[in-house]
């Protein structure tokens, strides 16, 4: 494995770990995480693929150029696809799955697309995210209250009870998440009101829609997403939570991307 960089269209340096050999697969994480969140899956896939596990802009070792716009992230992905030879499979996890779909609609050269638990909220499936979610994140960021940004993400977006979130403040990973909490604003721009986007029937690349079957609203979203995409199939990894185990998902991804 080697840390490398690619320069995106706007001049931003995007860092990625490259490992393995074979067909190219690019990994897209989400939330207050960097490339290490998908390192376990990347390691297993590297047995059969050339894996590009990257830090999205503003995260980890990648740069961050203002002003932010989702289109810059589409260009980041395309720069990685170009580095991979001009066509690649893409795995998007959670909000990364939403970003991957948007990048595909924008025109990124994605050959095959695998999506893990894209957090689309169907009407009646769960309480909606607060209407001022993004504005609240921006206010907290302006006031330097990064820990409270994480609280808002976990409680308002993910839907975790507050009593489960408070003990997370003592976890070793919390300070690292605080450092990149500003990217939660980026993700809030990408997800909008968490509704499923229009234009999905125009995406004709083979797509694998995955969920763990343990979060009913995400299972409903996965089924609806599969129905909306013309070349999609749905696979459930029984018993897997949103934090899917690499050993459970890597073989399914390897079969799909082969």
Short mmCIF file of the C-alpha atoms (twelve columns), coordinates in Angstrom:
data_MODEL
# 
_entry.id   MODEL 
# 
loop_
_atom_site.group_PDB 
_atom_site.id 
_atom_site.type_symbol 
_atom_site.label_atom_id 
_atom_site.label_alt_id 
_atom_site.label_comp_id 
_atom_site.label_asym_id 
_atom_site.label_seq_id 
_atom_site.Cartn_x 
_atom_site.Cartn_y 
_atom_site.Cartn_z 
_atom_site.pdbx_PDB_model_num 
ATOM 1   C CA . UNK A 1   0.000   0.000   0.000   1 
ATOM 2   C CA . UNK A 2   1.281   3.456   -0.848  1 
ATOM 3   C CA . UNK A 3   -0.022  6.952   -0.145  1 
ATOM 4   C CA . UNK A 4   -0.352  8.914   -3.372  1 
ATOM 5   C CA . UNK A 5   -2.015  12.123  -4.501  1 
ATOM 6   C CA . UNK A 6   -3.899  13.388  -7.529  1 
ATOM 7   C CA . UNK A 7   -4.698  16.993  -8.418  1 
ATOM 8   C CA . UNK A 8   -8.383  17.729  -8.925  1 
ATOM 9   C CA . UNK A 9   -9.683  20.146  -11.554 1 
ATOM 10  C CA . UNK A 10  -9.664  23.127  -9.156  1 
ATOM 11  C CA . UNK A 11  -6.087  22.409  -8.045  1 
ATOM 12  C CA . UNK A 12  -6.962  20.645  -4.790  1 
ATOM 13  C CA . UNK A 13  -4.658  17.784  -3.824  1 
ATOM 14  C CA . UNK A 14  -6.563  14.586  -3.100  1 
ATOM 15  C CA . UNK A 15  -4.736  11.871  -1.142  1 
ATOM 16  C CA . UNK A 16  -5.371  8.162   -1.475  1 
ATOM 17  C CA . UNK A 17  -3.946  4.800   -0.521  1 
ATOM 18  C CA . UNK A 18  -3.350  2.564   -3.515  1 
ATOM 19  C CA . UNK A 19  -3.099  -1.158  -2.905  1 
ATOM 20  C CA . UNK A 20  -3.393  -4.462  -4.735  1 
ATOM 21  C CA . UNK A 21  -3.601  -5.165  -8.453  1 
ATOM 22  C CA . UNK A 22  -6.378  -5.910  -10.903 1 
ATOM 23  C CA . UNK A 23  -9.487  -3.952  -11.954 1 
ATOM 24  C CA . UNK A 24  -9.785  -0.545  -10.277 1 
ATOM 25  C CA . UNK A 25  -12.177 0.042   -7.370  1 
ATOM 26  C CA . UNK A 26  -12.521 3.439   -5.674  1 
ATOM 27  C CA . UNK A 27  -13.765 3.738   -2.078  1 
ATOM 28  C CA . UNK A 28  -15.930 6.666   -0.916  1 
ATOM 29  C CA . UNK A 29  -16.548 7.182   2.812   1 
ATOM 30  C CA . UNK A 30  -18.876 9.668   4.494   1 
ATOM 31  C CA . UNK A 31  -19.720 11.438  7.705   1 
ATOM 32  C CA . UNK A 32  -16.948 12.635  10.036  1 
ATOM 33  C CA . UNK A 33  -14.486 9.994   8.779   1 
ATOM 34  C CA . UNK A 34  -11.475 9.769   6.488   1 
ATOM 35  C CA . UNK A 35  -10.112 6.909   4.388   1 
ATOM 36  C CA . UNK A 36  -9.323  4.817   7.462   1 
ATOM 37  C CA . UNK A 37  -13.038 4.116   7.908   1 
ATOM 38  C CA . UNK A 38  -12.912 1.865   4.822   1 
ATOM 39  C CA . UNK A 39  -9.361  0.565   5.256   1 
ATOM 40  C CA . UNK A 40  -10.518 -2.871  6.397   1 
ATOM 41  C CA . UNK A 41  -12.677 -3.390  3.308   1 
ATOM 42  C CA . UNK A 42  -9.948  -1.969  1.077   1 
ATOM 43  C CA . UNK A 43  -7.404  -4.412  2.470   1 
ATOM 44  C CA . UNK A 44  -9.607  -7.400  1.664   1 
ATOM 45  C CA . UNK A 45  -10.487 -6.147  -1.816  1 
ATOM 46  C CA . UNK A 46  -6.806  -5.528  -2.597  1 
ATOM 47  C CA . UNK A 47  -6.351  -9.290  -2.970  1 
ATOM 48  C CA . UNK A 48  -8.145  -9.080  -6.333  1 
ATOM 49  C CA . UNK A 49  -8.355  -5.389  -7.260  1 
ATOM 50  C CA . UNK A 50  -6.352  -2.198  -7.462  1 
ATOM 51  C CA . UNK A 51  -8.024  -0.276  -4.664  1 
ATOM 52  C CA . UNK A 52  -8.032  3.519   -4.437  1 
ATOM 53  C CA . UNK A 53  -9.137  4.390   -0.888  1 
ATOM 54  C CA . UNK A 54  -9.159  8.177   -0.707  1 
ATOM 55  C CA . UNK A 55  -9.671  11.055  1.668   1 
ATOM 56  C CA . UNK A 56  -12.500 13.211  0.411   1 
ATOM 57  C CA . UNK A 57  -11.621 16.916  0.342   1 
ATOM 58  C CA . UNK A 58  -11.365 18.457  3.779   1 
ATOM 59  C CA . UNK A 59  -10.590 15.103  5.348   1 
ATOM 60  C CA . UNK A 60  -7.379  13.341  6.324   1 
ATOM 61  C CA . UNK A 61  -4.445  14.147  4.041   1 
ATOM 62  C CA . UNK A 62  -6.480  15.783  1.269   1 
ATOM 63  C CA . UNK A 63  -6.674  19.498  0.662   1 
ATOM 64  C CA . UNK A 64  -9.707  21.737  0.884   1 
ATOM 65  C CA . UNK A 65  -10.316 24.697  -1.422  1 
ATOM 66  C CA . UNK A 66  -13.084 27.233  -0.788  1 
ATOM 67  C CA . UNK A 67  -15.803 27.755  -1.739  1 
ATOM 68  C CA . UNK A 68  -17.216 24.264  -1.358  1 
ATOM 69  C CA . UNK A 69  -19.611 22.805  -3.921  1 
ATOM 70  C CA . UNK A 70  -20.616 19.178  -4.537  1 
ATOM 71  C CA . UNK A 71  -19.375 19.527  -8.117  1 
ATOM 72  C CA . UNK A 72  -15.833 19.812  -6.769  1 
ATOM 73  C CA . UNK A 73  -16.247 16.377  -5.200  1 
ATOM 74  C CA . UNK A 74  -17.523 14.947  -8.488  1 
ATOM 75  C CA . UNK A 75  -14.354 16.322  -10.085 1 
ATOM 76  C CA . UNK A 76  -12.263 14.758  -7.317  1 
ATOM 77  C CA . UNK A 77  -13.770 11.373  -8.077  1 
ATOM 78  C CA . UNK A 78  -13.220 11.823  -11.805 1 
ATOM 79  C CA . UNK A 79  -9.572  12.715  -11.155 1 
ATOM 80  C CA . UNK A 80  -9.178  9.433   -9.290  1 
ATOM 81  C CA . UNK A 81  -10.942 7.534   -12.074 1 
ATOM 82  C CA . UNK A 82  -8.536  9.089   -14.553 1 
ATOM 83  C CA . UNK A 83  -5.592  8.029   -12.366 1 
ATOM 84  C CA . UNK A 84  -7.088  4.534   -12.330 1 
ATOM 85  C CA . UNK A 85  -7.050  4.358   -16.121 1 
ATOM 86  C CA . UNK A 86  -10.259 6.099   -17.130 1 
ATOM 87  C CA . UNK A 87  -12.900 3.722   -15.802 1 
ATOM 88  C CA . UNK A 88  -13.443 2.222   -12.369 1 
ATOM 89  C CA . UNK A 89  -15.875 0.533   -10.071 1 
ATOM 90  C CA . UNK A 90  -16.983 2.725   -7.179  1 
ATOM 91  C CA . UNK A 91  -18.070 1.718   -3.685  1 
ATOM 92  C CA . UNK A 92  -19.959 4.405   -1.761  1 
ATOM 93  C CA . UNK A 93  -20.777 3.968   1.915   1 
ATOM 94  C CA . UNK A 94  -23.693 5.838   3.523   1 
ATOM 95  C CA . UNK A 95  -23.430 9.498   2.504   1 
ATOM 96  C CA . UNK A 96  -20.657 8.403   0.160   1 
ATOM 97  C CA . UNK A 97  -23.298 6.367   -1.640  1 
ATOM 98  C CA . UNK A 98  -25.383 9.527   -2.137  1 
ATOM 99  C CA . UNK A 99  -22.319 11.354  -3.447  1 
ATOM 100 C CA . UNK A 100 -21.501 8.455   -5.796  1 
ATOM 101 C CA . UNK A 101 -24.997 8.547   -7.272  1 
ATOM 102 C CA . UNK A 102 -24.764 12.302  -7.809  1 
ATOM 103 C CA . UNK A 103 -21.328 11.955  -9.408  1 
ATOM 104 C CA . UNK A 104 -22.692 9.269   -11.723 1 
ATOM 105 C CA . UNK A 105 -25.544 11.560  -12.780 1 
ATOM 106 C CA . UNK A 106 -22.989 14.354  -13.339 1 
ATOM 107 C CA . UNK A 107 -21.103 12.100  -15.751 1 
ATOM 108 C CA . UNK A 108 -18.249 10.486  -13.817 1 
ATOM 109 C CA . UNK A 109 -16.869 7.454   -15.669 1 
ATOM 110 C CA . UNK A 110 -18.156 4.837   -13.234 1 
ATOM 111 C CA . UNK A 111 -18.226 1.327   -14.666 1 
ATOM 112 C CA . UNK A 112 -19.994 -0.439  -11.801 1 
ATOM 113 C CA . UNK A 113 -21.490 1.070   -8.656  1 
ATOM 114 C CA . UNK A 114 -21.962 -0.512  -5.218  1 
ATOM 115 C CA . UNK A 115 -23.905 1.388   -2.545  1 
ATOM 116 C CA . UNK A 116 -24.021 0.609   1.170   1 
ATOM 117 C CA . UNK A 117 -27.061 1.949   3.075   1 
ATOM 118 C CA . UNK A 118 -27.578 5.267   1.300   1 
ATOM 119 C CA . UNK A 119 -29.448 7.324   3.936   1 
ATOM 120 C CA . UNK A 120 -32.480 8.346   1.895   1 
ATOM 121 C CA . UNK A 121 -35.527 8.931   4.077   1 
ATOM 122 C CA . UNK A 122 -38.832 7.796   2.622   1 
ATOM 123 C CA . UNK A 123 -41.948 9.530   3.914   1 
ATOM 124 C CA . UNK A 124 -43.213 7.780   7.047   1 
ATOM 125 C CA . UNK A 125 -40.181 5.509   7.417   1 
ATOM 126 C CA . UNK A 126 -38.690 7.524   10.308  1 
ATOM 127 C CA . UNK A 127 -38.891 11.064  11.705  1 
ATOM 128 C CA . UNK A 128 -37.513 13.579  9.203   1 
ATOM 129 C CA . UNK A 129 -34.218 15.350  9.810   1 
ATOM 130 C CA . UNK A 130 -34.790 18.772  11.349  1 
ATOM 131 C CA . UNK A 131 -35.516 21.364  8.680   1 
ATOM 132 C CA . UNK A 132 -32.647 23.628  9.791   1 
ATOM 133 C CA . UNK A 133 -30.091 20.807  10.050  1 
ATOM 134 C CA . UNK A 134 -27.570 22.412  7.691   1 
ATOM 135 C CA . UNK A 135 -28.083 25.914  9.080   1 
ATOM 136 C CA . UNK A 136 -27.551 24.610  12.614  1 
ATOM 137 C CA . UNK A 137 -24.302 22.897  11.594  1 
ATOM 138 C CA . UNK A 138 -23.078 26.120  9.990   1 
ATOM 139 C CA . UNK A 139 -23.931 28.097  13.131  1 
ATOM 140 C CA . UNK A 140 -22.119 25.625  15.388  1 
ATOM 141 C CA . UNK A 141 -19.091 25.642  13.096  1 
ATOM 142 C CA . UNK A 142 -18.937 29.448  13.107  1 
ATOM 143 C CA . UNK A 143 -18.952 29.319  16.913  1 
ATOM 144 C CA . UNK A 144 -16.236 26.658  17.049  1 
ATOM 145 C CA . UNK A 145 -18.567 24.096  18.644  1 
ATOM 146 C CA . UNK A 146 -17.359 21.106  16.663  1 
ATOM 147 C CA . UNK A 147 -18.324 18.552  19.292  1 
ATOM 148 C CA . UNK A 148 -21.901 19.766  19.130  1 
ATOM 149 C CA . UNK A 149 -21.788 19.408  15.352  1 
ATOM 150 C CA . UNK A 150 -21.029 15.732  15.857  1 
ATOM 151 C CA . UNK A 151 -23.866 15.497  18.367  1 
ATOM 152 C CA . UNK A 152 -26.247 17.001  15.815  1 
ATOM 153 C CA . UNK A 153 -25.077 14.581  13.124  1 
ATOM 154 C CA . UNK A 154 -25.507 11.537  15.357  1 
ATOM 155 C CA . UNK A 155 -28.858 12.589  16.821  1 
ATOM 156 C CA . UNK A 156 -30.563 14.587  14.056  1 
ATOM 157 C CA . UNK A 157 -29.284 12.797  10.950  1 
ATOM 158 C CA . UNK A 158 -28.356 9.287   12.073  1 
ATOM 159 C CA . UNK A 159 -31.231 9.144   14.566  1 
ATOM 160 C CA . UNK A 160 -29.282 7.897   17.588  1 
ATOM 161 C CA . UNK A 161 -30.745 8.589   21.055  1 
ATOM 162 C CA . UNK A 162 -28.870 11.363  22.853  1 
ATOM 163 C CA . UNK A 163 -28.070 9.058   25.756  1 
ATOM 164 C CA . UNK A 164 -26.104 6.837   23.364  1 
ATOM 165 C CA . UNK A 165 -24.184 9.749   21.872  1 
ATOM 166 C CA . UNK A 166 -22.902 11.396  25.061  1 
ATOM 167 C CA . UNK A 167 -20.634 8.462   26.058  1 
ATOM 168 C CA . UNK A 168 -19.062 8.604   22.580  1 
ATOM 169 C CA . UNK A 169 -17.335 11.844  23.604  1 
ATOM 170 C CA . UNK A 170 -14.837 9.733   25.572  1 
ATOM 171 C CA . UNK A 171 -13.936 7.437   22.679  1 
ATOM 172 C CA . UNK A 172 -10.392 7.716   21.246  1 
ATOM 173 C CA . UNK A 173 -11.816 8.511   17.789  1 
ATOM 174 C CA . UNK A 174 -13.821 11.561  18.982  1 
ATOM 175 C CA . UNK A 175 -11.040 14.197  18.706  1 
ATOM 176 C CA . UNK A 176 -10.271 13.040  15.166  1 
ATOM 177 C CA . UNK A 177 -13.911 13.363  14.204  1 
ATOM 178 C CA . UNK A 178 -14.017 16.853  15.704  1 
ATOM 179 C CA . UNK A 179 -11.088 17.894  13.481  1 
ATOM 180 C CA . UNK A 180 -13.080 17.101  10.326  1 
ATOM 181 C CA . UNK A 181 -16.523 18.039  11.667  1 
ATOM 182 C CA . UNK A 182 -16.648 20.936  9.186   1 
ATOM 183 C CA . UNK A 183 -17.158 18.346  6.428   1 
ATOM 184 C CA . UNK A 184 -20.546 17.554  7.947   1 
ATOM 185 C CA . UNK A 185 -21.658 20.836  6.365   1 
ATOM 186 C CA . UNK A 186 -20.414 19.510  3.024   1 
ATOM 187 C CA . UNK A 187 -22.379 16.300  3.473   1 
ATOM 188 C CA . UNK A 188 -25.488 18.253  4.452   1 
ATOM 189 C CA . UNK A 189 -25.269 20.093  1.124   1 
ATOM 190 C CA . UNK A 190 -24.981 16.754  -0.680  1 
ATOM 191 C CA . UNK A 191 -27.868 15.063  1.123   1 
ATOM 192 C CA . UNK A 192 -30.207 18.072  1.197   1 
ATOM 193 C CA . UNK A 193 -33.456 16.996  2.803   1 
ATOM 194 C CA . UNK A 194 -32.430 13.314  2.506   1 
ATOM 195 C CA . UNK A 195 -35.009 12.614  -0.170  1 
ATOM 196 C CA . UNK A 196 -34.219 10.320  -3.096  1 
ATOM 197 C CA . UNK A 197 -33.020 12.342  -6.102  1 
ATOM 198 C CA . UNK A 198 -34.736 12.544  -9.451  1 
ATOM 199 C CA . UNK A 199 -33.054 11.197  -12.533 1 
ATOM 200 C CA . UNK A 200 -32.118 7.786   -11.141 1 
ATOM 201 C CA . UNK A 201 -33.685 5.906   -14.103 1 
ATOM 202 C CA . UNK A 202 -31.054 7.527   -16.337 1 
ATOM 203 C CA . UNK A 203 -28.197 5.778   -14.502 1 
ATOM 204 C CA . UNK A 204 -27.658 2.578   -16.467 1 
ATOM 205 C CA . UNK A 205 -24.396 1.199   -15.017 1 
ATOM 206 C CA . UNK A 206 -24.720 -2.119  -13.135 1 
ATOM 207 C CA . UNK A 207 -25.469 -1.232  -9.516  1 
ATOM 208 C CA . UNK A 208 -25.440 -3.272  -6.331  1 
ATOM 209 C CA . UNK A 209 -27.609 -1.852  -3.535  1 
ATOM 210 C CA . UNK A 210 -26.686 -3.238  -0.110  1 
ATOM 211 C CA . UNK A 211 -28.074 -3.030  3.403   1 
ATOM 212 C CA . UNK A 212 -27.884 -5.049  6.604   1 
ATOM 213 C CA . UNK A 213 -31.560 -5.510  7.315   1 
ATOM 214 C CA . UNK A 214 -31.182 -4.206  10.883  1 
ATOM 215 C CA . UNK A 215 -32.392 -0.621  10.269  1 
ATOM 216 C CA . UNK A 216 -35.900 -0.723  8.782   1 
ATOM 217 C CA . UNK A 217 -35.880 2.785   7.267   1 
ATOM 218 C CA . UNK A 218 -32.615 2.066   5.466   1 
ATOM 219 C CA . UNK A 219 -33.973 -1.234  4.165   1 
ATOM 220 C CA . UNK A 220 -36.994 0.610   2.783   1 
ATOM 221 C CA . UNK A 221 -34.661 3.110   1.129   1 
ATOM 222 C CA . UNK A 222 -32.543 0.318   -0.361  1 
ATOM 223 C CA . UNK A 223 -35.589 -1.351  -1.875  1 
ATOM 224 C CA . UNK A 224 -36.878 1.918   -3.336  1 
ATOM 225 C CA . UNK A 225 -33.442 2.767   -4.706  1 
ATOM 226 C CA . UNK A 226 -33.184 -0.645  -6.364  1 
ATOM 227 C CA . UNK A 227 -36.566 -0.160  -8.017  1 
ATOM 228 C CA . UNK A 228 -35.559 3.300   -9.290  1 
ATOM 229 C CA . UNK A 229 -32.289 2.197   -10.905 1 
ATOM 230 C CA . UNK A 230 -32.713 0.254   -14.158 1 
ATOM 231 C CA . UNK A 231 -29.671 -2.027  -13.725 1 
ATOM 232 C CA . UNK A 232 -29.724 -2.535  -9.954  1 
ATOM 233 C CA . UNK A 233 -30.033 -5.545  -7.710  1 
ATOM 234 C CA . UNK A 234 -30.550 -5.579  -3.965  1 
ATOM 235 C CA . UNK A 235 -28.592 -7.713  -1.521  1 
ATOM 236 C CA . UNK A 236 -29.097 -7.910  2.243   1 
ATOM 237 C CA . UNK A 237 -26.191 -8.810  4.528   1 
ATOM 238 C CA . UNK A 238 -28.202 -10.253 7.421   1 
ATOM 239 C CA . UNK A 239 -27.471 -8.867  10.849  1 
ATOM 240 C CA . UNK A 240 -25.043 -6.175  9.730   1 
ATOM 241 C CA . UNK A 241 -25.391 -2.763  11.325  1 
ATOM 242 C CA . UNK A 242 -24.619 0.488   9.500   1 
ATOM 243 C CA . UNK A 243 -21.001 -0.035  10.581  1 
ATOM 244 C CA . UNK A 244 -20.718 -3.093  8.340   1 
ATOM 245 C CA . UNK A 245 -17.975 -5.617  9.056   1 
ATOM 246 C CA . UNK A 246 -15.337 -5.865  6.298   1 
ATOM 247 C CA . UNK A 247 -15.424 -9.661  6.310   1 
ATOM 248 C CA . UNK A 248 -19.172 -9.588  5.626   1 
ATOM 249 C CA . UNK A 249 -19.209 -7.138  2.735   1 
ATOM 250 C CA . UNK A 250 -15.846 -7.618  0.986   1 
ATOM 251 C CA . UNK A 251 -16.695 -11.002 -0.637  1 
ATOM 252 C CA . UNK A 252 -19.987 -9.603  -1.980  1 
ATOM 253 C CA . UNK A 253 -18.216 -6.556  -3.407  1 
ATOM 254 C CA . UNK A 254 -15.473 -8.732  -4.907  1 
ATOM 255 C CA . UNK A 255 -18.022 -10.885 -6.723  1 
ATOM 256 C CA . UNK A 256 -19.851 -7.813  -8.039  1 
ATOM 257 C CA . UNK A 257 -16.767 -5.937  -9.222  1 
ATOM 258 C CA . UNK A 258 -15.152 -8.982  -10.846 1 
# 
